[in-house]
């Protein structure tokens, strides 16, 4: 009875914790040697990620990760030496990607073998997406800069046939741009383009609200063009009417009428007069969140807006990313996103992720013989401590922190992980002093330990 009373006294003395999780961009890994620059990516979930890269020598470079980018495997058996541009996967087995030679390849066995579904001579793949396991769309260049239709194709049988859209827009000194598109559903699609006339003062943004087979229109969006022209290469929409497009000349334009008209956004803070908008992503969850990846004179930057560019928040990038270029980003939801690095700087190709700050150290050394959760160190601590655990086999891992009332205050891990020895850094700077518990759970193992935060 005395022990129970003491525990109850401790419970009432400790204040209920209000906890705000911290989110940021974190470097995950470089791609395997020769670490080629990435062109496009697809994040199926927090674990399965596919990346299409530039080829190296005589080898194509399509990588897959099944543990959130901690490890990568080359999945190119039977592929010719092609550059991958535009990639989409349903899961760890079913994936499609396009090439600089306007071919579409498909695998149903995780890249153990590939089938060439289509080749369009003179074109160039810019993006591919599926809305169901059988219904997909492809965005590719016209076969000539003038007088030829954009290669907008549709499949209703998982790519066994790719049919050219009869009403596809016809080029007039313009081309498609890699990853320069967005969609809110299969009816509402927007495509950026490149006006390759030297010192061009605009480029077109194409749109449809009636599907790929529907009616296509375009708006000539003003922009600053250089010697190679004006490229609207970043396109992001948050719903059927509102979005932002960004150009190679540093133009950021917003629309509230589905792309019929565009007006200027504010310039994000900290940028000079010369910058390039590389890529953009819009969440379709009602938060009105759009991110743009910027190249500011050789330095990568990431900005977020929730009011269509009236104001911007700078999201710091890890050193590995800021010294590189953000080629493509994809978000699963408001708190889980990924982006790939795509320049020829060092490191070359790699992955960063947006999520809860944890500081996970990947597996090193020999594979352990059994599951174990070690005592955190230092303990007591203020405000950071390290938690170590061992996995003898690949597992779905959950690592959670609870206060003395049994209330969960943070999830450090909730993902599939390969076998190995791990260290996780836990920052409790937003928590009050007191006793906390951390629990490691896998499919066949569960253990809880106590730690003490003293401020």
DRENMI-963557 format. One record per residue (C-alpha): residue number from 1; x negated, z, y negated. Coordinates in pm, whole numbers, plus 50000, padded with zeros to 5 digits. Layout:
N
{nr = NUM	xx = X	zz = Z	yy = Y} .
...
//
This chain:
455
{nr = 1	xx = 50000	zz = 50000	yy = 50000} .
{nr = 2	xx = 49711	zz = 50083	yy = 49763} .
{nr = 3	xx = 49552	zz = 49741	yy = 49823} .
{nr = 4	xx = 49879	zz = 49564	yy = 49756} .
{nr = 5	xx = 49925	zz = 49761	yy = 49432} .
{nr = 6	xx = 49575	zz = 49664	yy = 49316} .
{nr = 7	xx = 49644	zz = 49297	yy = 49381} .
{nr = 8	xx = 49971	zz = 49315	yy = 49190} .
{nr = 9	xx = 49797	zz = 49485	yy = 48897} .
{nr = 10	xx = 49537	zz = 49206	yy = 48891} .
{nr = 11	xx = 49814	zz = 48948	yy = 48899} .
{nr = 12	xx = 49989	zz = 49097	yy = 48595} .
{nr = 13	xx = 49665	zz = 49148	yy = 48401} .
{nr = 14	xx = 49565	zz = 48783	yy = 48434} .
{nr = 15	xx = 49750	zz = 48557	yy = 48195} .
{nr = 16	xx = 49932	zz = 48253	yy = 48324} .
{nr = 17	xx = 49702	zz = 47958	yy = 48273} .
{nr = 18	xx = 49803	zz = 47657	yy = 48066} .
{nr = 19	xx = 49588	zz = 47367	yy = 48184} .
{nr = 20	xx = 49521	zz = 47029	yy = 48032} .
{nr = 21	xx = 49332	zz = 46788	yy = 48254} .
{nr = 22	xx = 49049	zz = 46587	yy = 48103} .
{nr = 23	xx = 49037	zz = 46214	yy = 48164} .
{nr = 24	xx = 48750	zz = 45979	yy = 48095} .
{nr = 25	xx = 48562	zz = 45669	yy = 48207} .
{nr = 26	xx = 48300	zz = 45745	yy = 48472} .
{nr = 27	xx = 48040	zz = 45529	yy = 48646} .
{nr = 28	xx = 48110	zz = 45494	yy = 49019} .
{nr = 29	xx = 47850	zz = 45259	yy = 49165} .
{nr = 30	xx = 47655	zz = 44936	yy = 49140} .
{nr = 31	xx = 47729	zz = 44656	yy = 49383} .
{nr = 32	xx = 47479	zz = 44610	yy = 49667} .
{nr = 33	xx = 47156	zz = 44420	yy = 49601} .
{nr = 34	xx = 47134	zz = 44171	yy = 49432} .
{nr = 35	xx = 47410	zz = 44347	yy = 49229} .
{nr = 36	xx = 47570	zz = 44025	yy = 49099} .
{nr = 37	xx = 47784	zz = 44038	yy = 48784} .
{nr = 38	xx = 48156	zz = 44070	yy = 48853} .
{nr = 39	xx = 48411	zz = 43815	yy = 48735} .
{nr = 40	xx = 48744	zz = 43958	yy = 48852} .
{nr = 41	xx = 48883	zz = 44256	yy = 49041} .
{nr = 42	xx = 49194	zz = 44385	yy = 49215} .
{nr = 43	xx = 49265	zz = 44755	yy = 49272} .
{nr = 44	xx = 49524	zz = 44791	yy = 49547} .
{nr = 45	xx = 49520	zz = 45171	yy = 49522} .
{nr = 46	xx = 49269	zz = 45447	yy = 49452} .
{nr = 47	xx = 49069	zz = 45350	yy = 49759} .
{nr = 48	xx = 49101	zz = 44977	yy = 49829} .
{nr = 49	xx = 48929	zz = 44758	yy = 49570} .
{nr = 50	xx = 48830	zz = 44391	yy = 49593} .
{nr = 51	xx = 48583	zz = 44225	yy = 49355} .
{nr = 52	xx = 48497	zz = 43856	yy = 49303} .
{nr = 53	xx = 48143	zz = 43805	yy = 49174} .
{nr = 54	xx = 47905	zz = 43530	yy = 49075} .
{nr = 55	xx = 47729	zz = 43377	yy = 49373} .
{nr = 56	xx = 47361	zz = 43433	yy = 49432} .
{nr = 57	xx = 47147	zz = 43157	yy = 49572} .
{nr = 58	xx = 47342	zz = 43012	yy = 49862} .
{nr = 59	xx = 47574	zz = 43309	yy = 49915} .
{nr = 60	xx = 47923	zz = 43386	yy = 49786} .
{nr = 61	xx = 47978	zz = 43744	yy = 49672} .
{nr = 62	xx = 48317	zz = 43897	yy = 49751} .
{nr = 63	xx = 48300	zz = 44274	yy = 49789} .
{nr = 64	xx = 48550	zz = 44525	yy = 49926} .
{nr = 65	xx = 48556	zz = 44903	yy = 49903} .
{nr = 66	xx = 48787	zz = 45130	yy = 50099} .
{nr = 67	xx = 48677	zz = 45455	yy = 49933} .
{nr = 68	xx = 48728	zz = 45392	yy = 49564} .
{nr = 69	xx = 48402	zz = 45210	yy = 49503} .
{nr = 70	xx = 48165	zz = 45470	yy = 49644} .
{nr = 71	xx = 48054	zz = 45215	yy = 49905} .
{nr = 72	xx = 48086	zz = 44836	yy = 49919} .
{nr = 73	xx = 48078	zz = 44578	yy = 50196} .
{nr = 74	xx = 48016	zz = 44205	yy = 50157} .
{nr = 75	xx = 48317	zz = 44015	yy = 50295} .
{nr = 76	xx = 48211	zz = 43651	yy = 50288} .
{nr = 77	xx = 48184	zz = 43533	yy = 50650} .
{nr = 78	xx = 48232	zz = 43157	yy = 50657} .
{nr = 79	xx = 48252	zz = 43108	yy = 50279} .
{nr = 80	xx = 48048	zz = 42839	yy = 50103} .
{nr = 81	xx = 47833	zz = 42928	yy = 49801} .
{nr = 82	xx = 48109	zz = 42966	yy = 49541} .
{nr = 83	xx = 48167	zz = 43174	yy = 49231} .
{nr = 84	xx = 48480	zz = 43387	yy = 49264} .
{nr = 85	xx = 48724	zz = 43383	yy = 48970} .
{nr = 86	xx = 49058	zz = 43558	yy = 49000} .
{nr = 87	xx = 49131	zz = 43780	yy = 49300} .
{nr = 88	xx = 49439	zz = 43955	yy = 49438} .
{nr = 89	xx = 49489	zz = 44169	yy = 49749} .
{nr = 90	xx = 49791	zz = 44326	yy = 49914} .
{nr = 91	xx = 49583	zz = 44574	yy = 50111} .
{nr = 92	xx = 49244	zz = 44606	yy = 50280} .
{nr = 93	xx = 49312	zz = 44302	yy = 50502} .
{nr = 94	xx = 49509	zz = 44045	yy = 50300} .
{nr = 95	xx = 49329	zz = 43895	yy = 50001} .
{nr = 96	xx = 49320	zz = 43569	yy = 49800} .
{nr = 97	xx = 49064	zz = 43454	yy = 49546} .
{nr = 98	xx = 48994	zz = 43141	yy = 49342} .
{nr = 99	xx = 48667	zz = 42968	yy = 49261} .
{nr = 100	xx = 48493	zz = 42774	yy = 48986} .
{nr = 101	xx = 48566	zz = 42465	yy = 49195} .
{nr = 102	xx = 48939	zz = 42544	yy = 49183} .
{nr = 103	xx = 48968	zz = 42633	yy = 49549} .
{nr = 104	xx = 49187	zz = 42913	yy = 49684} .
{nr = 105	xx = 49064	zz = 43113	yy = 49983} .
{nr = 106	xx = 49267	zz = 43360	yy = 50189} .
{nr = 107	xx = 49181	zz = 43623	yy = 50447} .
{nr = 108	xx = 49412	zz = 43823	yy = 50673} .
{nr = 109	xx = 49138	zz = 44026	yy = 50842} .
{nr = 110	xx = 48956	zz = 44194	yy = 50557} .
{nr = 111	xx = 48715	zz = 43907	yy = 50494} .
{nr = 112	xx = 48591	zz = 43868	yy = 50851} .
{nr = 113	xx = 48701	zz = 43505	yy = 50809} .
{nr = 114	xx = 48855	zz = 43294	yy = 50532} .
{nr = 115	xx = 49087	zz = 42994	yy = 50512} .
{nr = 116	xx = 49066	zz = 42735	yy = 50234} .
{nr = 117	xx = 49429	zz = 42691	yy = 50124} .
{nr = 118	xx = 49381	zz = 42452	yy = 49830} .
{nr = 119	xx = 49116	zz = 42262	yy = 49630} .
{nr = 120	xx = 49183	zz = 42086	yy = 49298} .
{nr = 121	xx = 48890	zz = 41873	yy = 49191} .
{nr = 122	xx = 48797	zz = 41917	yy = 48825} .
{nr = 123	xx = 48986	zz = 42241	yy = 48772} .
{nr = 124	xx = 48871	zz = 42606	yy = 48752} .
{nr = 125	xx = 49050	zz = 42919	yy = 48874} .
{nr = 126	xx = 49153	zz = 43172	yy = 48606} .
{nr = 127	xx = 49386	zz = 43411	yy = 48789} .
{nr = 128	xx = 49596	zz = 43468	yy = 49099} .
{nr = 129	xx = 49873	zz = 43719	yy = 49170} .
{nr = 130	xx = 50139	zz = 43795	yy = 49431} .
{nr = 131	xx = 50474	zz = 43960	yy = 49365} .
{nr = 132	xx = 50568	zz = 43981	yy = 49733} .
{nr = 133	xx = 50360	zz = 43922	yy = 50047} .
{nr = 134	xx = 50472	zz = 43557	yy = 50039} .
{nr = 135	xx = 50547	zz = 43473	yy = 49671} .
{nr = 136	xx = 50242	zz = 43416	yy = 49454} .
{nr = 137	xx = 50128	zz = 43231	yy = 49142} .
{nr = 138	xx = 49798	zz = 43072	yy = 49042} .
{nr = 139	xx = 49666	zz = 43001	yy = 48692} .
{nr = 140	xx = 49391	zz = 42738	yy = 48667} .
{nr = 141	xx = 49245	zz = 42490	yy = 48421} .
{nr = 142	xx = 49380	zz = 42140	yy = 48366} .
{nr = 143	xx = 49158	zz = 41875	yy = 48522} .
{nr = 144	xx = 49085	zz = 41738	yy = 48175} .
{nr = 145	xx = 49087	zz = 41901	yy = 47831} .
{nr = 146	xx = 49353	zz = 41659	yy = 47705} .
{nr = 147	xx = 49657	zz = 41497	yy = 47858} .
{nr = 148	xx = 49657	zz = 41685	yy = 48190} .
{nr = 149	xx = 49882	zz = 41972	yy = 48298} .
{nr = 150	xx = 49749	zz = 42320	yy = 48355} .
{nr = 151	xx = 49719	zz = 42388	yy = 48725} .
{nr = 152	xx = 50008	zz = 42635	yy = 48745} .
{nr = 153	xx = 50099	zz = 42658	yy = 49111} .
{nr = 154	xx = 50346	zz = 42860	yy = 49315} .
{nr = 155	xx = 50357	zz = 42956	yy = 49681} .
{nr = 156	xx = 50655	zz = 43093	yy = 49870} .
{nr = 157	xx = 50479	zz = 43112	yy = 50207} .
{nr = 158	xx = 50166	zz = 43321	yy = 50139} .
{nr = 159	xx = 49964	zz = 43018	yy = 50034} .
{nr = 160	xx = 50033	zz = 42779	yy = 50321} .
{nr = 161	xx = 50152	zz = 42550	yy = 50038} .
{nr = 162	xx = 50068	zz = 42573	yy = 49667} .
{nr = 163	xx = 50309	zz = 42358	yy = 49464} .
{nr = 164	xx = 50227	zz = 42233	yy = 49115} .
{nr = 165	xx = 50483	zz = 42342	yy = 48856} .
{nr = 166	xx = 50656	zz = 42027	yy = 48721} .
{nr = 167	xx = 50695	zz = 42171	yy = 48373} .
{nr = 168	xx = 50342	zz = 42312	yy = 48339} .
{nr = 169	xx = 50209	zz = 42282	yy = 47981} .
{nr = 170	xx = 49985	zz = 41984	yy = 47908} .
{nr = 171	xx = 49644	zz = 42042	yy = 47752} .
{nr = 172	xx = 49542	zz = 41916	yy = 47410} .
{nr = 173	xx = 49172	zz = 42000	yy = 47370} .
{nr = 174	xx = 49222	zz = 42333	yy = 47546} .
{nr = 175	xx = 49139	zz = 42502	yy = 47875} .
{nr = 176	xx = 49234	zz = 42818	yy = 48059} .
{nr = 177	xx = 49025	zz = 43135	yy = 48037} .
{nr = 178	xx = 48931	zz = 43365	yy = 48324} .
{nr = 179	xx = 49154	zz = 43677	yy = 48351} .
{nr = 180	xx = 49334	zz = 43578	yy = 48027} .
{nr = 181	xx = 49689	zz = 43638	yy = 48138} .
{nr = 182	xx = 49951	zz = 43905	yy = 48194} .
{nr = 183	xx = 50301	zz = 43939	yy = 48336} .
{nr = 184	xx = 50573	zz = 44203	yy = 48342} .
{nr = 185	xx = 50754	zz = 44042	yy = 48636} .
{nr = 186	xx = 50770	zz = 43702	yy = 48804} .
{nr = 187	xx = 50976	zz = 43561	yy = 48514} .
{nr = 188	xx = 50776	zz = 43681	yy = 48212} .
{nr = 189	xx = 50422	zz = 43543	yy = 48205} .
{nr = 190	xx = 50172	zz = 43487	yy = 47922} .
{nr = 191	xx = 49853	zz = 43278	yy = 47937} .
{nr = 192	xx = 49561	zz = 43274	yy = 47696} .
{nr = 193	xx = 49363	zz = 42956	yy = 47636} .
{nr = 194	xx = 49043	zz = 42820	yy = 47483} .
{nr = 195	xx = 49044	zz = 42565	yy = 47202} .
{nr = 196	xx = 48701	zz = 42415	yy = 47258} .
{nr = 197	xx = 48685	zz = 42228	yy = 46928} .
{nr = 198	xx = 48385	zz = 42355	yy = 46731} .
{nr = 199	xx = 48488	zz = 42605	yy = 46461} .
{nr = 200	xx = 48849	zz = 42591	yy = 46577} .
{nr = 201	xx = 49088	zz = 42804	yy = 46372} .
{nr = 202	xx = 49339	zz = 42875	yy = 46648} .
{nr = 203	xx = 49402	zz = 42878	yy = 47021} .
{nr = 204	xx = 49730	zz = 42863	yy = 47208} .
{nr = 205	xx = 49905	zz = 43143	yy = 47392} .
{nr = 206	xx = 50152	zz = 43003	yy = 47644} .
{nr = 207	xx = 50464	zz = 43188	yy = 47755} .
{nr = 208	xx = 50764	zz = 43168	yy = 47983} .
{nr = 209	xx = 51059	zz = 43403	yy = 48025} .
{nr = 210	xx = 51220	zz = 43201	yy = 48302} .
{nr = 211	xx = 50944	zz = 43203	yy = 48562} .
{nr = 212	xx = 50662	zz = 42967	yy = 48654} .
{nr = 213	xx = 50915	zz = 42693	yy = 48733} .
{nr = 214	xx = 51099	zz = 42761	yy = 48408} .
{nr = 215	xx = 51044	zz = 42650	yy = 48050} .
{nr = 216	xx = 50700	zz = 42688	yy = 47893} .
{nr = 217	xx = 50633	zz = 42724	yy = 47521} .
{nr = 218	xx = 50325	zz = 42805	yy = 47317} .
{nr = 219	xx = 50217	zz = 42951	yy = 46986} .
{nr = 220	xx = 49905	zz = 42846	yy = 46800} .
{nr = 221	xx = 49755	zz = 43187	yy = 46726} .
{nr = 222	xx = 49509	zz = 43190	yy = 46432} .
{nr = 223	xx = 49156	zz = 43294	yy = 46522} .
{nr = 224	xx = 48792	zz = 43270	yy = 46425} .
{nr = 225	xx = 48614	zz = 43000	yy = 46623} .
{nr = 226	xx = 48243	zz = 42946	yy = 46665} .
{nr = 227	xx = 48037	zz = 42650	yy = 46782} .
{nr = 228	xx = 48208	zz = 42658	yy = 47122} .
{nr = 229	xx = 48559	zz = 42703	yy = 46984} .
{nr = 230	xx = 48819	zz = 42979	yy = 46974} .
{nr = 231	xx = 48908	zz = 43163	yy = 47296} .
{nr = 232	xx = 49207	zz = 43396	yy = 47333} .
{nr = 233	xx = 49064	zz = 43562	yy = 47643} .
{nr = 234	xx = 49237	zz = 43901	yy = 47638} .
{nr = 235	xx = 49614	zz = 43922	yy = 47698} .
{nr = 236	xx = 49809	zz = 44245	yy = 47754} .
{nr = 237	xx = 50183	zz = 44316	yy = 47740} .
{nr = 238	xx = 50369	zz = 44645	yy = 47775} .
{nr = 239	xx = 50718	zz = 44496	yy = 47817} .
{nr = 240	xx = 50896	zz = 44162	yy = 47782} .
{nr = 241	xx = 50861	zz = 44151	yy = 47404} .
{nr = 242	xx = 50553	zz = 44348	yy = 47295} .
{nr = 243	xx = 50188	zz = 44279	yy = 47354} .
{nr = 244	xx = 49841	zz = 44220	yy = 47210} .
{nr = 245	xx = 49600	zz = 43928	yy = 47246} .
{nr = 246	xx = 49230	zz = 43929	yy = 47158} .
{nr = 247	xx = 48982	zz = 43650	yy = 47089} .
{nr = 248	xx = 48616	zz = 43561	yy = 47120} .
{nr = 249	xx = 48594	zz = 43576	yy = 46741} .
{nr = 250	xx = 48708	zz = 43937	yy = 46713} .
{nr = 251	xx = 49075	zz = 43868	yy = 46636} .
{nr = 252	xx = 49337	zz = 44117	yy = 46756} .
{nr = 253	xx = 49698	zz = 44001	yy = 46720} .
{nr = 254	xx = 50024	zz = 44168	yy = 46818} .
{nr = 255	xx = 50368	zz = 44033	yy = 46897} .
{nr = 256	xx = 50708	zz = 44202	yy = 46915} .
{nr = 257	xx = 50912	zz = 43892	yy = 47003} .
{nr = 258	xx = 50760	zz = 43796	yy = 47336} .
{nr = 259	xx = 50482	zz = 43583	yy = 47193} .
{nr = 260	xx = 50681	zz = 43361	yy = 46954} .
{nr = 261	xx = 50496	zz = 43502	yy = 46651} .
{nr = 262	xx = 50180	zz = 43710	yy = 46608} .
{nr = 263	xx = 50042	zz = 43931	yy = 46332} .
{nr = 264	xx = 49719	zz = 44122	yy = 46273} .
{nr = 265	xx = 49635	zz = 44452	yy = 46439} .
{nr = 266	xx = 49409	zz = 44705	yy = 46271} .
{nr = 267	xx = 49039	zz = 44670	yy = 46354} .
{nr = 268	xx = 48932	zz = 44950	yy = 46590} .
{nr = 269	xx = 48701	zz = 45208	yy = 46428} .
{nr = 270	xx = 48326	zz = 45176	yy = 46454} .
{nr = 271	xx = 48318	zz = 44798	yy = 46488} .
{nr = 272	xx = 48128	zz = 44572	yy = 46253} .
{nr = 273	xx = 48232	zz = 44228	yy = 46141} .
{nr = 274	xx = 48112	zz = 44064	yy = 46463} .
{nr = 275	xx = 48264	zz = 44154	yy = 46799} .
{nr = 276	xx = 48430	zz = 43989	yy = 47098} .
{nr = 277	xx = 48746	zz = 44102	yy = 47274} .
{nr = 278	xx = 48654	zz = 44059	yy = 47642} .
{nr = 279	xx = 48960	zz = 44180	yy = 47833} .
{nr = 280	xx = 49280	zz = 44379	yy = 47788} .
{nr = 281	xx = 49528	zz = 44576	yy = 47996} .
{nr = 282	xx = 49882	zz = 44691	yy = 47918} .
{nr = 283	xx = 50071	zz = 44964	yy = 48104} .
{nr = 284	xx = 50432	zz = 44886	yy = 48191} .
{nr = 285	xx = 50538	zz = 45251	yy = 48218} .
{nr = 286	xx = 50701	zz = 45306	yy = 47878} .
{nr = 287	xx = 50391	zz = 45472	yy = 47729} .
{nr = 288	xx = 50314	zz = 45163	yy = 47515} .
{nr = 289	xx = 49949	zz = 45193	yy = 47616} .
{nr = 290	xx = 49719	zz = 44893	yy = 47573} .
{nr = 291	xx = 49343	zz = 44900	yy = 47622} .
{nr = 292	xx = 49095	zz = 44642	yy = 47500} .
{nr = 293	xx = 48736	zz = 44602	yy = 47619} .
{nr = 294	xx = 48504	zz = 44498	yy = 47336} .
{nr = 295	xx = 48156	zz = 44350	yy = 47323} .
{nr = 296	xx = 48010	zz = 44475	yy = 46995} .
{nr = 297	xx = 47675	zz = 44296	yy = 46950} .
{nr = 298	xx = 47568	zz = 44368	yy = 47308} .
{nr = 299	xx = 47732	zz = 44710	yy = 47341} .
{nr = 300	xx = 48051	zz = 44753	yy = 47544} .
{nr = 301	xx = 48330	zz = 44965	yy = 47396} .
{nr = 302	xx = 48677	zz = 45061	yy = 47513} .
{nr = 303	xx = 48972	zz = 45127	yy = 47280} .
{nr = 304	xx = 49328	zz = 45242	yy = 47345} .
{nr = 305	xx = 49641	zz = 45206	yy = 47135} .
{nr = 306	xx = 49996	zz = 45330	yy = 47187} .
{nr = 307	xx = 50142	zz = 45169	yy = 46873} .
{nr = 308	xx = 50051	zz = 44801	yy = 46910} .
{nr = 309	xx = 49722	zz = 44828	yy = 46729} .
{nr = 310	xx = 49830	zz = 45021	yy = 46422} .
{nr = 311	xx = 49568	zz = 45277	yy = 46523} .
{nr = 312	xx = 49306	zz = 45293	yy = 46797} .
{nr = 313	xx = 49134	zz = 45564	yy = 47001} .
{nr = 314	xx = 48776	zz = 45507	yy = 47115} .
{nr = 315	xx = 48729	zz = 45595	yy = 47484} .
{nr = 316	xx = 48357	zz = 45662	yy = 47544} .
{nr = 317	xx = 48199	zz = 45467	yy = 47827} .
{nr = 318	xx = 47923	zz = 45582	yy = 48062} .
{nr = 319	xx = 47575	zz = 45450	yy = 47977} .
{nr = 320	xx = 47580	zz = 45206	yy = 48269} .
{nr = 321	xx = 47887	zz = 45039	yy = 48117} .
{nr = 322	xx = 47809	zz = 45055	yy = 47746} .
{nr = 323	xx = 47486	zz = 44863	yy = 47809} .
{nr = 324	xx = 47680	zz = 44599	yy = 48001} .
{nr = 325	xx = 48001	zz = 44395	yy = 47962} .
{nr = 326	xx = 48348	zz = 44487	yy = 48084} .
{nr = 327	xx = 48458	zz = 44173	yy = 48268} .
{nr = 328	xx = 48798	zz = 44287	yy = 48398} .
{nr = 329	xx = 49006	zz = 44605	yy = 48423} .
{nr = 330	xx = 49312	zz = 44706	yy = 48618} .
{nr = 331	xx = 49522	zz = 45024	yy = 48602} .
{nr = 332	xx = 49730	zz = 45169	yy = 48884} .
{nr = 333	xx = 49910	zz = 45409	yy = 48650} .
{nr = 334	xx = 49845	zz = 45605	yy = 48331} .
{nr = 335	xx = 49572	zz = 45820	yy = 48484} .
{nr = 336	xx = 49401	zz = 45590	yy = 48735} .
{nr = 337	xx = 49217	zz = 45276	yy = 48632} .
{nr = 338	xx = 48911	zz = 45069	yy = 48722} .
{nr = 339	xx = 48691	zz = 44816	yy = 48546} .
{nr = 340	xx = 48405	zz = 44596	yy = 48664} .
{nr = 341	xx = 48080	zz = 44514	yy = 48487} .
{nr = 342	xx = 47999	zz = 44150	yy = 48438} .
{nr = 343	xx = 47688	zz = 44078	yy = 48234} .
{nr = 344	xx = 47331	zz = 44006	yy = 48332} .
{nr = 345	xx = 47206	zz = 44335	yy = 48190} .
{nr = 346	xx = 47077	zz = 44619	yy = 48409} .
{nr = 347	xx = 47258	zz = 44744	yy = 48607} .
{nr = 348	xx = 47426	zz = 44415	yy = 48682} .
{nr = 349	xx = 47760	zz = 44425	yy = 48860} .
{nr = 350	xx = 47921	zz = 44762	yy = 48913} .
{nr = 351	xx = 48237	zz = 44969	yy = 48889} .
{nr = 352	xx = 48361	zz = 45232	yy = 48647} .
{nr = 353	xx = 48682	zz = 45429	yy = 48681} .
{nr = 354	xx = 48921	zz = 45610	yy = 48450} .
{nr = 355	xx = 49050	zz = 45941	yy = 48578} .
{nr = 356	xx = 49006	zz = 46316	yy = 48594} .
{nr = 357	xx = 48653	zz = 46430	yy = 48520} .
{nr = 358	xx = 48508	zz = 46571	yy = 48841} .
{nr = 359	xx = 48144	zz = 46476	yy = 48873} .
{nr = 360	xx = 48142	zz = 46376	yy = 49241} .
{nr = 361	xx = 47804	zz = 46321	yy = 49404} .
{nr = 362	xx = 47841	zz = 46071	yy = 49695} .
{nr = 363	xx = 47721	zz = 46143	yy = 50045} .
{nr = 364	xx = 47349	zz = 46176	yy = 50111} .
{nr = 365	xx = 47135	zz = 46270	yy = 50409} .
{nr = 366	xx = 47247	zz = 46288	yy = 50771} .
{nr = 367	xx = 47610	zz = 46289	yy = 50874} .
{nr = 368	xx = 47710	zz = 46655	yy = 50928} .
{nr = 369	xx = 47822	zz = 46778	yy = 51269} .
{nr = 370	xx = 48135	zz = 46959	yy = 51148} .
{nr = 371	xx = 48370	zz = 47012	yy = 50856} .
{nr = 372	xx = 48264	zz = 47288	yy = 50618} .
{nr = 373	xx = 48339	zz = 47420	yy = 50270} .
{nr = 374	xx = 48060	zz = 47616	yy = 50104} .
{nr = 375	xx = 48071	zz = 47893	yy = 49847} .
{nr = 376	xx = 48057	zz = 47758	yy = 49494} .
{nr = 377	xx = 47744	zz = 47823	yy = 49288} .
{nr = 378	xx = 47685	zz = 47982	yy = 49054} .
{nr = 379	xx = 47950	zz = 48244	yy = 49116} .
{nr = 380	xx = 48060	zz = 48409	yy = 48891} .
{nr = 381	xx = 48034	zz = 48111	yy = 48654} .
{nr = 382	xx = 48098	zz = 48001	yy = 48295} .
{nr = 383	xx = 48226	zz = 47736	yy = 48256} .
{nr = 384	xx = 48091	zz = 47498	yy = 48524} .
{nr = 385	xx = 48019	zz = 47544	yy = 48891} .
{nr = 386	xx = 47938	zz = 47327	yy = 49192} .
{nr = 387	xx = 48142	zz = 47303	yy = 49511} .
{nr = 388	xx = 47982	zz = 47156	yy = 49823} .
{nr = 389	xx = 48157	zz = 47037	yy = 50138} .
{nr = 390	xx = 48073	zz = 46835	yy = 50449} .
{nr = 391	xx = 48273	zz = 46567	yy = 50629} .
{nr = 392	xx = 48168	zz = 46471	yy = 50985} .
{nr = 393	xx = 48398	zz = 46168	yy = 50974} .
{nr = 394	xx = 48595	zz = 45959	yy = 50726} .
{nr = 395	xx = 48893	zz = 46160	yy = 50605} .
{nr = 396	xx = 49167	zz = 46180	yy = 50350} .
{nr = 397	xx = 49034	zz = 46464	yy = 50136} .
{nr = 398	xx = 49214	zz = 46699	yy = 49902} .
{nr = 399	xx = 49024	zz = 46952	yy = 49692} .
{nr = 400	xx = 49244	zz = 47166	yy = 49467} .
{nr = 401	xx = 49202	zz = 47465	yy = 49236} .
{nr = 402	xx = 49461	zz = 47746	yy = 49218} .
{nr = 403	xx = 49492	zz = 48048	yy = 48989} .
{nr = 404	xx = 49560	zz = 48401	yy = 49112} .
{nr = 405	xx = 49936	zz = 48335	yy = 49106} .
{nr = 406	xx = 49893	zz = 48050	yy = 49351} .
{nr = 407	xx = 49967	zz = 47791	yy = 49083} .
{nr = 408	xx = 49772	zz = 47466	yy = 49116} .
{nr = 409	xx = 49568	zz = 47411	yy = 48799} .
{nr = 410	xx = 49362	zz = 47107	yy = 48896} .
{nr = 411	xx = 49321	zz = 46845	yy = 49167} .
{nr = 412	xx = 48954	zz = 46756	yy = 49194} .
{nr = 413	xx = 48994	zz = 46511	yy = 49482} .
{nr = 414	xx = 49278	zz = 46335	yy = 49657} .
{nr = 415	xx = 49139	zz = 46025	yy = 49824} .
{nr = 416	xx = 48985	zz = 45874	yy = 50136} .
{nr = 417	xx = 48613	zz = 45951	yy = 50170} .
{nr = 418	xx = 48347	zz = 45849	yy = 50417} .
{nr = 419	xx = 48152	zz = 46096	yy = 50630} .
{nr = 420	xx = 47876	zz = 46280	yy = 50445} .
{nr = 421	xx = 47769	zz = 46575	yy = 50232} .
{nr = 422	xx = 47933	zz = 46604	yy = 49891} .
{nr = 423	xx = 47895	zz = 46802	yy = 49571} .
{nr = 424	xx = 48171	zz = 46826	yy = 49312} .
{nr = 425	xx = 48118	zz = 46967	yy = 48964} .
{nr = 426	xx = 48411	zz = 47173	yy = 48834} .
{nr = 427	xx = 48446	zz = 47236	yy = 48460} .
{nr = 428	xx = 48672	zz = 47535	yy = 48383} .
{nr = 429	xx = 48618	zz = 47535	yy = 48007} .
{nr = 430	xx = 48994	zz = 47515	yy = 47945} .
{nr = 431	xx = 49079	zz = 47804	yy = 48179} .
{nr = 432	xx = 49093	zz = 48177	yy = 48113} .
{nr = 433	xx = 48866	zz = 48430	yy = 48282} .
{nr = 434	xx = 48987	zz = 48540	yy = 48622} .
{nr = 435	xx = 48990	zz = 48487	yy = 48995} .
{nr = 436	xx = 49053	zz = 48133	yy = 49122} .
{nr = 437	xx = 49081	zz = 47977	yy = 49465} .
{nr = 438	xx = 48965	zz = 47635	yy = 49583} .
{nr = 439	xx = 49105	zz = 47469	yy = 49894} .
{nr = 440	xx = 48962	zz = 47178	yy = 50090} .
{nr = 441	xx = 49212	zz = 46998	yy = 50313} .
{nr = 442	xx = 49170	zz = 46706	yy = 50551} .
{nr = 443	xx = 49388	zz = 46586	yy = 50834} .
{nr = 444	xx = 49234	zz = 46839	yy = 51075} .
{nr = 445	xx = 49063	zz = 47097	yy = 50854} .
{nr = 446	xx = 49166	zz = 47340	yy = 50582} .
{nr = 447	xx = 48968	zz = 47619	yy = 50419} .
{nr = 448	xx = 49002	zz = 47827	yy = 50102} .
{nr = 449	xx = 48738	zz = 48022	yy = 49912} .
{nr = 450	xx = 48744	zz = 48245	yy = 49606} .
{nr = 451	xx = 48551	zz = 48206	yy = 49283} .
{nr = 452	xx = 48528	zz = 48406	yy = 48962} .
{nr = 453	xx = 48532	zz = 48265	yy = 48610} .
{nr = 454	xx = 48378	zz = 48509	yy = 48357} .
{nr = 455	xx = 48375	zz = 48414	yy = 47989} .
//
